[in-house]
Amino acid sequence: MSIEAFERVRLDGTGFDPITEGEVVAVVREAIATGRGGRIITPNIDILRQARRDDGARAYLNSADLTVADGMPLVWASRLSGTPLPERVAGSSLIRSLSAGLARDGRSIFILGGRPAMDGRKDGAARAGERLAADHPGLTIAGTLCPPHGFENHPKLYARQRATIAKSNPDLVFVGLGFPKQEAVIDRLREALPRAWFMGCGAAVNFVAGDIDRAPRWMQRTGLEWAHRLGTEPKRLAGRYLRHDAPYALRLLAQAITD
């Protein structure tokens, strides 16, 4: 199954691949086996909203090899427009399913992101790596890094960390730094690892590490995961979710009906 097999569904100017989570894993495994690198991006409502007003954010979406819908409102909008996406494909699920798929092939991953070490505990990237390795025998953890805030703005520090990742030669790199920072970092890393795959995964590293609880499955399936996230991090997410993302989601759904 090739990437080119999917005719993209357009939502507010962004093309989404009508592809299931299992198909994403199959595509990536096949590409790695043939030495082809690539990039996955998992836009949710907030990322799509940013792309509407920011050309830089739009460029990240347009340049991805696989673009999948991480949000039930996007799936609903696609159905209302008559070009349905098959399912939601969340980055927080893909970090596990891709790890499971690569484990079957004896491949390796690198994890960049997570919360800093504190109180004698390892940092979030290291703990996420340990969890994925334990859950998926056969998976190699090529390395982990939990960079300090603003590391990408310090050329010498960034160069050292980039060299560390490149030297480990992973098959896939999970970058959990939040959009759009993680996409900018991926752009620079791809130059050093052209055969690797990359996925910006936001808070997924924190989920795997156990630092943030993910919503119950019923909330994920019904499009209410945002409510769970809002309840766990209200100060950080209230403005984004209620003031910006909710009105945008309603406009997107209304537009899908009238188009």
Phi and psi in degrees as GROMACS dihedral restraints (atoms count N, CA, C in turn):
[ dihedral_restraints ]
;  ai    aj    ak    al  type     phi  dphi    fc
    3     4     5     6     1   -97.0    20    10
    4     5     6     7     1   159.0    20    10
    6     7     8     9     1   -60.2    20    10
    7     8     9    10     1   -35.9    20    10
    9    10    11    12     1   -68.8    20    10
   10    11    12    13     1    -9.3    20    10
   12    13    14    15     1   -72.1    20    10
   13    14    15    16     1   -12.2    20    10
   15    16    17    18     1  -105.9    20    10
   16    17    18    19     1   123.4    20    10
   18    19    20    21     1   -89.7    20    10
   19    20    21    22     1   120.6    20    10
   21    22    23    24     1   -70.4    20    10
   22    23    24    25     1   146.6    20    10
   24    25    26    27     1   -94.9    20    10
   25    26    27    28     1   128.7    20    10
   27    28    29    30     1   -92.4    20    10
   28    29    30    31     1   128.9    20    10
   30    31    32    33     1  -132.6    20    10
   31    32    33    34     1   112.4    20    10
   33    34    35    36     1    50.0    20    10
   34    35    36    37     1    43.0    20    10
   36    37    38    39     1    89.6    20    10
   37    38    39    40     1    -4.3    20    10
   39    40    41    42     1  -110.9    20    10
   40    41    42    43     1   135.8    20    10
   42    43    44    45     1   -89.9    20    10
   43    44    45    46     1   126.9    20    10
   45    46    47    48     1  -111.9    20    10
   46    47    48    49     1   139.0    20    10
   48    49    50    51     1   -78.9    20    10
   49    50    51    52     1   125.2    20    10
   51    52    53    54     1   -77.7    20    10
   52    53    54    55     1    81.4    20    10
   54    55    56    57     1  -142.5    20    10
   55    56    57    58     1   143.5    20    10
   57    58    59    60     1   -86.3    20    10
   58    59    60    61     1   168.0    20    10
   60    61    62    63     1   -61.0    20    10
   61    62    63    64     1   -42.1    20    10
   63    64    65    66     1   -62.2    20    10
   64    65    66    67     1   -36.2    20    10
   66    67    68    69     1   -70.2    20    10
   67    68    69    70     1   -35.4    20    10
   69    70    71    72     1   -57.9    20    10
   70    71    72    73     1   -47.5    20    10
   72    73    74    75     1   -61.2    20    10
   73    74    75    76     1   -42.4    20    10
   75    76    77    78     1   -63.6    20    10
   76    77    78    79     1   -43.0    20    10
   78    79    80    81     1   -62.0    20    10
   79    80    81    82     1   -45.7    20    10
   81    82    83    84     1   -66.4    20    10
   82    83    84    85     1   -42.7    20    10
   84    85    86    87     1   -61.3    20    10
   85    86    87    88     1   -42.7    20    10
   87    88    89    90     1   -65.1    20    10
   88    89    90    91     1   -42.5    20    10
   90    91    92    93     1   -64.2    20    10
   91    92    93    94     1   -43.2    20    10
   93    94    95    96     1   -62.6    20    10
   94    95    96    97     1   -39.8    20    10
   96    97    98    99     1   -63.2    20    10
   97    98    99   100     1   -27.4    20    10
   99   100   101   102     1  -101.9    20    10
  100   101   102   103     1     7.4    20    10
  102   103   104   105     1    79.8    20    10
  103   104   105   106     1    20.7    20    10
  105   106   107   108     1  -103.7    20    10
  106   107   108   109     1   121.7    20    10
  108   109   110   111     1   -83.6    20    10
  109   110   111   112     1   175.0    20    10
  111   112   113   114     1  -178.7    20    10
  112   113   114   115     1  -174.1    20    10
  114   115   116   117     1  -145.1    20    10
  115   116   117   118     1   133.9    20    10
  117   118   119   120     1  -110.0    20    10
  118   119   120   121     1   136.6    20    10
  120   121   122   123     1  -127.8    20    10
  121   122   123   124     1   140.9    20    10
  123   124   125   126     1  -122.9    20    10
  124   125   126   127     1    74.9    20    10
  126   127   128   129     1   -65.0    20    10
  127   128   129   130     1   137.6    20    10
  129   130   131   132     1  -109.8    20    10
  130   131   132   133     1  -171.5    20    10
  132   133   134   135     1   -58.1    20    10
  133   134   135   136     1   -42.4    20    10
  135   136   137   138     1   -64.3    20    10
  136   137   138   139     1   -42.4    20    10
  138   139   140   141     1   -68.0    20    10
  139   140   141   142     1   -41.6    20    10
  141   142   143   144     1   -64.3    20    10
  142   143   144   145     1   -37.3    20    10
  144   145   146   147     1   -63.1    20    10
  145   146   147   148     1   -43.5    20    10
  147   148   149   150     1   -62.0    20    10
  148   149   150   151     1   -39.9    20    10
  150   151   152   153     1   -64.8    20    10
  151   152   153   154     1   -27.1    20    10
  153   154   155   156     1   -64.7    20    10
  154   155   156   157     1   -31.1    20    10
  156   157   158   159     1  -116.9    20    10
  157   158   159   160     1    -1.5    20    10
  159   160   161   162     1  -129.9    20    10
  160   161   162   163     1   112.7    20    10
  162   163   164   165     1   -63.3    20    10
  163   164   165   166     1   -32.4    20    10
  165   166   167   168     1   -65.3    20    10
  166   167   168   169     1   -44.2    20    10
  168   169   170   171     1   -63.9    20    10
  169   170   171   172     1   -40.2    20    10
  171   172   173   174     1   -61.1    20    10
  172   173   174   175     1   -38.9    20    10
  174   175   176   177     1   -63.1    20    10
  175   176   177   178     1   -37.9    20    10
  177   178   179   180     1   -62.4    20    10
  178   179   180   181     1   -42.1    20    10
  180   181   182   183     1   -65.9    20    10
  181   182   183   184     1   -41.0    20    10
  183   184   185   186     1   -70.6    20    10
  184   185   186   187     1   -24.9    20    10
  186   187   188   189     1   -92.5    20    10
  187   188   189   190     1    -3.4    20    10
  189   190   191   192     1   -72.9    20    10
  190   191   192   193     1   148.4    20    10
  192   193   194   195     1   -79.6    20    10
  193   194   195   196     1   -34.0    20    10
  195   196   197   198     1  -131.5    20    10
  196   197   198   199     1   126.8    20    10
  198   199   200   201     1  -122.4    20    10
  199   200   201   202     1   116.7    20    10
  201   202   203   204     1  -123.6    20    10
  202   203   204   205     1   154.1    20    10
  204   205   206   207     1   -87.5    20    10
  205   206   207   208     1   111.3    20    10
  207   208   209   210     1  -100.9    20    10
  208   209   210   211     1    72.5    20    10
  210   211   212   213     1   166.6    20    10
  211   212   213   214     1   128.2    20    10
  213   214   215   216     1   -63.3    20    10
  214   215   216   217     1   -33.7    20    10
  216   217   218   219     1   -57.7    20    10
  217   218   219   220     1   -31.9    20    10
  219   220   221   222     1   -69.4    20    10
  220   221   222   223     1   -40.4    20    10
  222   223   224   225     1   -64.6    20    10
  223   224   225   226     1   -43.7    20    10
  225   226   227   228     1   -61.3    20    10
  226   227   228   229     1   -43.2    20    10
  228   229   230   231     1   -62.4    20    10
  229   230   231   232     1   -39.4    20    10
  231   232   233   234     1   -64.6    20    10
  232   233   234   235     1   -37.6    20    10
  234   235   236   237     1   -68.7    20    10
  235   236   237   238     1   -41.3    20    10
  237   238   239   240     1   -65.3    20    10
  238   239   240   241     1   -29.7    20    10
  240   241   242   243     1   -83.3    20    10
  241   242   243   244     1    -6.3    20    10
  243   244   245   246     1    89.7    20    10
  244   245   246   247     1     5.0    20    10
  246   247   248   249     1  -127.3    20    10
  247   248   249   250     1    75.2    20    10
  249   250   251   252     1   -70.7    20    10
  250   251   252   253     1   137.6    20    10
  252   253   254   255     1   -81.5    20    10
  253   254   255   256     1   143.8    20    10
  255   256   257   258     1   -69.2    20    10
  256   257   258   259     1   -31.3    20    10
  258   259   260   261     1  -170.7    20    10
  259   260   261   262     1   165.3    20    10
  261   262   263   264     1   -73.2    20    10
  262   263   264   265     1   136.9    20    10
  264   265   266   267     1  -125.4    20    10
  265   266   267   268     1    97.3    20    10
  267   268   269   270     1   -87.9    20    10
  268   269   270   271     1   140.8    20    10
  270   271   272   273     1   -60.4    20    10
  271   272   273   274     1   -33.6    20    10
  273   274   275   276     1   -71.2    20    10
  274   275   276   277     1   -17.2    20    10
  276   277   278   279     1   -91.6    20    10
  277   278   279   280     1   -39.0    20    10
  279   280   281   282     1   -62.7    20    10
  280   281   282   283     1   -32.6    20    10
  282   283   284   285     1   -59.1    20    10
  283   284   285   286     1   -31.6    20    10
  285   286   287   288     1   -85.0    20    10
  286   287   288   289     1   -45.4    20    10
  288   289   290   291     1   -69.5    20    10
  289   290   291   292     1   -36.1    20    10
  291   292   293   294     1   -66.4    20    10
  292   293   294   295     1   -40.0    20    10
  294   295   296   297     1   -62.1    20    10
  295   296   297   298     1   -41.0    20    10
  297   298   299   300     1   -64.1    20    10
  298   299   300   301     1   -42.5    20    10
  300   301   302   303     1   -64.9    20    10
  301   302   303   304     1   -43.2    20    10
  303   304   305   306     1   -69.2    20    10
  304   305   306   307     1   -30.0    20    10
  306   307   308   309     1   -61.6    20    10
  307   308   309   310     1   -37.9    20    10
  309   310   311   312     1   -64.2    20    10
  310   311   312   313     1   -25.0    20    10
  312   313   314   315     1   -99.4    20    10
  313   314   315   316     1     2.3    20    10
  315   316   317   318     1    67.1    20    10
  316   317   318   319     1    34.5    20    10
  318   319   320   321     1   -94.1    20    10
  319   320   321   322     1  -178.5    20    10
  321   322   323   324     1  -129.4    20    10
  322   323   324   325     1   153.9    20    10
  324   325   326   327     1  -131.4    20    10
  325   326   327   328     1   158.1    20    10
  327   328   329   330     1  -124.6    20    10
  328   329   330   331     1   140.3    20    10
  330   331   332   333     1  -118.5    20    10
  331   332   333   334     1   125.7    20    10
  333   334   335   336     1  -122.1    20    10
  334   335   336   337     1   119.4    20    10
  336   337   338   339     1   135.1    20    10
  337   338   339   340     1  -154.5    20    10
  339   340   341   342     1    85.2    20    10
  340   341   342   343     1   175.7    20    10
  342   343   344   345     1   -85.8    20    10
  343   344   345   346     1   150.3    20    10
  345   346   347   348     1   -64.5    20    10
  346   347   348   349     1   159.2    20    10
  348   349   350   351     1   -67.6    20    10
  349   350   351   352     1   142.0    20    10
  351   352   353   354     1  -161.6    20    10
  352   353   354   355     1   156.3    20    10
  354   355   356   357     1    54.0    20    10
  355   356   357   358     1    36.6    20    10
  357   358   359   360     1    79.1    20    10
  358   359   360   361     1     0.8    20    10
  360   361   362   363     1   -92.0    20    10
  361   362   363   364     1   152.2    20    10
  363   364   365   366     1   -68.0    20    10
  364   365   366   367     1   162.1    20    10
  366   367   368   369     1   -70.0    20    10
  367   368   369   370     1   167.4    20    10
  369   370   371   372     1   -62.9    20    10
  370   371   372   373     1   -37.2    20    10
  372   373   374   375     1   -63.8    20    10
  373   374   375   376     1   -43.8    20    10
  375   376   377   378     1   -63.4    20    10
  376   377   378   379     1   -42.7    20    10
  378   379   380   381     1   -69.1    20    10
  379   380   381   382     1   -36.3    20    10
  381   382   383   384     1   -63.7    20    10
  382   383   384   385     1   -40.9    20    10
  384   385   386   387     1   -62.3    20    10
  385   386   387   388     1   -42.8    20    10
  387   388   389   390     1   -62.1    20    10
  388   389   390   391     1   -41.6    20    10
  390   391   392   393     1   -65.5    20    10
  391   392   393   394     1   -44.7    20    10
  393   394   395   396     1   -67.1    20    10
  394   395   396   397     1   -38.7    20    10
  396   397   398   399     1   -64.3    20    10
  397   398   399   400     1   -40.3    20    10
  399   400   401   402     1   -67.9    20    10
  400   401   402   403     1   -37.8    20    10
  402   403   404   405     1   -78.2    20    10
  403   404   405   406     1   -22.4    20    10
  405   406   407   408     1  -132.2    20    10
  406   407   408   409     1    80.1    20    10
  408   409   410   411     1   -55.9    20    10
  409   410   411   412     1   137.7    20    10
  411   412   413   414     1   103.2    20    10
  412   413   414   415     1   -17.6    20    10
  414   415   416   417     1   -82.5    20    10
  415   416   417   418     1   130.8    20    10
  417   418   419   420     1   -98.8    20    10
  418   419   420   421     1   129.7    20    10
  420   421   422   423     1   -91.5    20    10
  421   422   423   424     1   101.4    20    10
  423   424   425   426     1   -65.5    20    10
  424   425   426   427     1   -27.6    20    10
  426   427   428   429     1   167.5    20    10
  427   428   429   430     1   168.1    20    10
  429   430   431   432     1  -141.7    20    10
  430   431   432   433     1   150.8    20    10
  432   433   434   435     1  -144.9    20    10
  433   434   435   436     1   135.9    20    10
  435   436   437   438     1  -117.6    20    10
  436   437   438   439     1    88.3    20    10
  438   439   440   441     1   -72.5    20    10
  439   440   441   442     1   152.4    20    10
  441   442   443   444     1   -68.8    20    10
  442   443   444   445     1   155.5    20    10
  444   445   446   447     1   -56.9    20    10
  445   446   447   448     1   132.2    20    10
  447   448   449   450     1    80.6    20    10
  448   449   450   451     1    11.8    20    10
  450   451   452   453     1   -59.5    20    10
  451   452   453   454     1   -30.3    20    10
  453   454   455   456     1   -69.0    20    10
  454   455   456   457     1   -13.6    20    10
  456   457   458   459     1   -95.5    20    10
  457   458   459   460     1     1.6    20    10
  459   460   461   462     1  -114.2    20    10
  460   461   462   463     1   100.5    20    10
  462   463   464   465     1   -53.2    20    10
  463   464   465   466     1   -43.8    20    10
  465   466   467   468     1   -68.4    20    10
  466   467   468   469     1   -44.0    20    10
  468   469   470   471     1   -63.6    20    10
  469   470   471   472     1   -45.2    20    10
  471   472   473   474     1   -62.9    20    10
  472   473   474   475     1   -41.6    20    10
  474   475   476   477     1   -61.4    20    10
  475   476   477   478     1   -39.7    20    10
  477   478   479   480     1   -65.0    20    10
  478   479   480   481     1   -42.9    20    10
  480   481   482   483     1   -71.7    20    10
  481   482   483   484     1   -36.8    20    10
  483   484   485   486     1   -61.4    20    10
  484   485   486   487     1   -42.1    20    10
  486   487   488   489     1   -65.1    20    10
  487   488   489   490     1   -37.5    20    10
  489   490   491   492     1   -62.1    20    10
  490   491   492   493     1   -44.8    20    10
  492   493   494   495     1   -66.2    20    10
  493   494   495   496     1   -45.1    20    10
  495   496   497   498     1   -62.0    20    10
  496   497   498   499     1   -40.8    20    10
  498   499   500   501     1   -64.0    20    10
  499   500   501   502     1   -32.0    20    10
  501   502   503   504     1   -73.3    20    10
  502   503   504   505     1   -18.3    20    10
  504   505   506   507     1    51.2    20    10
  505   506   507   508     1    55.0    20    10
  507   508   509   510     1   -74.7    20    10
  508   509   510   511     1   160.2    20    10
  510   511   512   513     1   -82.2    20    10
  511   512   513   514     1   -29.1    20    10
  513   514   515   516     1  -146.8    20    10
  514   515   516   517     1   139.2    20    10
  516   517   518   519     1  -120.3    20    10
  517   518   519   520     1   122.8    20    10
  519   520   521   522     1   -94.7    20    10
  520   521   522   523     1   125.0    20    10
  522   523   524   525     1  -118.5    20    10
  523   524   525   526     1   106.3    20    10
  525   526   527   528     1  -107.9    20    10
  526   527   528   529     1    72.9    20    10
  528   529   530   531     1  -119.6    20    10
  529   530   531   532     1     1.4    20    10
  531   532   533   534     1    85.5    20    10
  532   533   534   535     1   145.0    20    10
  534   535   536   537     1   -82.8    20    10
  535   536   537   538     1   137.3    20    10
  537   538   539   540     1   -98.1    20    10
  538   539   540   541     1     4.1    20    10
  540   541   542   543     1   -56.6    20    10
  541   542   543   544     1   -45.4    20    10
  543   544   545   546     1   -62.4    20    10
  544   545   546   547     1   -32.4    20    10
  546   547   548   549     1   -71.5    20    10
  547   548   549   550     1   -36.7    20    10
  549   550   551   552     1   -65.2    20    10
  550   551   552   553     1   -40.1    20    10
  552   553   554   555     1   -65.1    20    10
  553   554   555   556     1   -42.2    20    10
  555   556   557   558     1   -60.5    20    10
  556   557   558   559     1   -41.5    20    10
  558   559   560   561     1   -52.4    20    10
  559   560   561   562     1   -43.5    20    10
  561   562   563   564     1   -77.0    20    10
  562   563   564   565     1   -33.6    20    10
  564   565   566   567     1   -70.6    20    10
  565   566   567   568     1   -32.7    20    10
  567   568   569   570     1   -62.7    20    10
  568   569   570   571     1   -27.9    20    10
  570   571   572   573     1   -63.0    20    10
  571   572   573   574     1   -34.3    20    10
  573   574   575   576     1   -87.3    20    10
  574   575   576   577     1   -20.3    20    10
  576   577   578   579     1  -133.3    20    10
  577   578   579   580     1    68.7    20    10
  579   580   581   582     1   -66.1    20    10
  580   581   582   583     1   -19.5    20    10
  582   583   584   585     1   -96.9    20    10
  583   584   585   586     1    -2.9    20    10
  585   586   587   588     1   -87.2    20    10
  586   587   588   589     1   161.4    20    10
  588   589   590   591     1  -104.4    20    10
  589   590   591   592     1   151.7    20    10
  591   592   593   594     1  -133.7    20    10
  592   593   594   595     1   144.6    20    10
  594   595   596   597     1  -142.7    20    10
  595   596   597   598     1   123.4    20    10
  597   598   599   600     1   -75.4    20    10
  598   599   600   601     1   122.0    20    10
  600   601   602   603     1  -123.9    20    10
  601   602   603   604     1    11.1    20    10
  603   604   605   606     1    52.9    20    10
  604   605   606   607     1  -122.6    20    10
  606   607   608   609     1   -82.7    20    10
  607   608   609   610     1     2.3    20    10
  609   610   611   612     1   -60.8    20    10
  610   611   612   613     1   -35.0    20    10
  612   613   614   615     1   -61.6    20    10
  613   614   615   616     1   -40.5    20    10
  615   616   617   618     1   -66.9    20    10
  616   617   618   619     1   -35.2    20    10
  618   619   620   621     1   -63.0    20    10
  619   620   621   622     1   -49.7    20    10
  621   622   623   624     1   -64.1    20    10
  622   623   624   625     1   -38.7    20    10
  624   625   626   627     1   -69.8    20    10
  625   626   627   628     1   -17.2    20    10
  627   628   629   630     1    88.4    20    10
  628   629   630   631     1    13.3    20    10
  630   631   632   633     1   -84.1    20    10
  631   632   633   634     1   -22.1    20    10
  633   634   635   636     1  -134.0    20    10
  634   635   636   637     1   134.0    20    10
  636   637   638   639     1   -82.7    20    10
  637   638   639   640     1   131.0    20    10
  639   640   641   642     1   -80.4    20    10
  640   641   642   643     1   155.1    20    10
  642   643   644   645     1   -63.0    20    10
  643   644   645   646     1   153.5    20    10
  645   646   647   648     1   -58.3    20    10
  646   647   648   649     1   156.2    20    10
  648   649   650   651     1   -59.1    20    10
  649   650   651   652     1   -36.1    20    10
  651   652   653   654     1   -64.8    20    10
  652   653   654   655     1   -32.9    20    10
  654   655   656   657     1   -72.7    20    10
  655   656   657   658     1   -35.7    20    10
  657   658   659   660     1   -63.2    20    10
  658   659   660   661     1   -44.5    20    10
  660   661   662   663     1   -69.7    20    10
  661   662   663   664     1   -31.4    20    10
  663   664   665   666     1   -96.9    20    10
  664   665   666   667     1     6.1    20    10
  666   667   668   669     1    80.8    20    10
  667   668   669   670     1    21.0    20    10
  669   670   671   672     1  -108.3    20    10
  670   671   672   673     1    12.9    20    10
  672   673   674   675     1   -61.9    20    10
  673   674   675   676     1   -31.4    20    10
  675   676   677   678     1   -60.1    20    10
  676   677   678   679     1   -35.6    20    10
  678   679   680   681     1   -66.7    20    10
  679   680   681   682     1   -38.1    20    10
  681   682   683   684     1   -65.1    20    10
  682   683   684   685     1   -45.8    20    10
  684   685   686   687     1   -60.7    20    10
  685   686   687   688     1   -41.0    20    10
  687   688   689   690     1   -61.5    20    10
  688   689   690   691     1   -39.3    20    10
  690   691   692   693     1   -68.8    20    10
  691   692   693   694     1   -29.5    20    10
  693   694   695   696     1   -86.7    20    10
  694   695   696   697     1   -27.7    20    10
  696   697   698   699     1  -135.4    20    10
  697   698   699   700     1    61.5    20    10
  699   700   701   702     1   -63.5    20    10
  700   701   702   703     1   -40.3    20    10
  702   703   704   705     1   -64.0    20    10
  703   704   705   706     1   -39.1    20    10
  705   706   707   708     1   -79.8    20    10
  706   707   708   709     1   -32.3    20    10
  708   709   710   711     1  -108.4    20    10
  709   710   711   712     1   -15.2    20    10
  711   712   713   714     1   -58.9    20    10
  712   713   714   715     1   -49.1    20    10
  714   715   716   717     1   -61.0    20    10
  715   716   717   718     1   -44.8    20    10
  717   718   719   720     1   -64.6    20    10
  718   719   720   721     1   -48.8    20    10
  720   721   722   723     1   -71.1    20    10
  721   722   723   724     1   -47.1    20    10
  723   724   725   726     1   -87.0    20    10
  724   725   726   727     1   -38.3    20    10
  726   727   728   729     1   -84.1    20    10
  727   728   729   730     1   -32.7    20    10
  729   730   731   732     1  -114.3    20    10
  730   731   732   733     1   -52.6    20    10
  732   733   734   735     1   -73.1    20    10
  733   734   735   736     1   -41.7    20    10
  735   736   737   738     1   -62.1    20    10
  736   737   738   739     1   -47.9    20    10
  738   739   740   741     1   -61.7    20    10
  739   740   741   742     1   -38.1    20    10
  741   742   743   744     1   -64.5    20    10
  742   743   744   745     1   -41.9    20    10
  744   745   746   747     1   -61.2    20    10
  745   746   747   748     1   -42.0    20    10
  747   748   749   750     1   -64.0    20    10
  748   749   750   751     1   -40.3    20    10
  750   751   752   753     1   -65.7    20    10
  751   752   753   754     1   -38.9    20    10
  753   754   755   756     1   -63.4    20    10
  754   755   756   757     1   -42.3    20    10
  756   757   758   759     1   -67.1    20    10
  757   758   759   760     1   -41.1    20    10
  759   760   761   762     1   -63.8    20    10
  760   761   762   763     1   -40.8    20    10
  762   763   764   765     1   -63.8    20    10
  763   764   765   766     1   -39.3    20    10
  765   766   767   768     1   -63.0    20    10
  766   767   768   769     1   -35.0    20    10
  768   769   770   771     1   -68.8    20    10
  769   770   771   772     1   -39.1    20    10
  771   772   773   774     1   -87.3    20    10
  772   773   774   775     1   -21.2    20    10
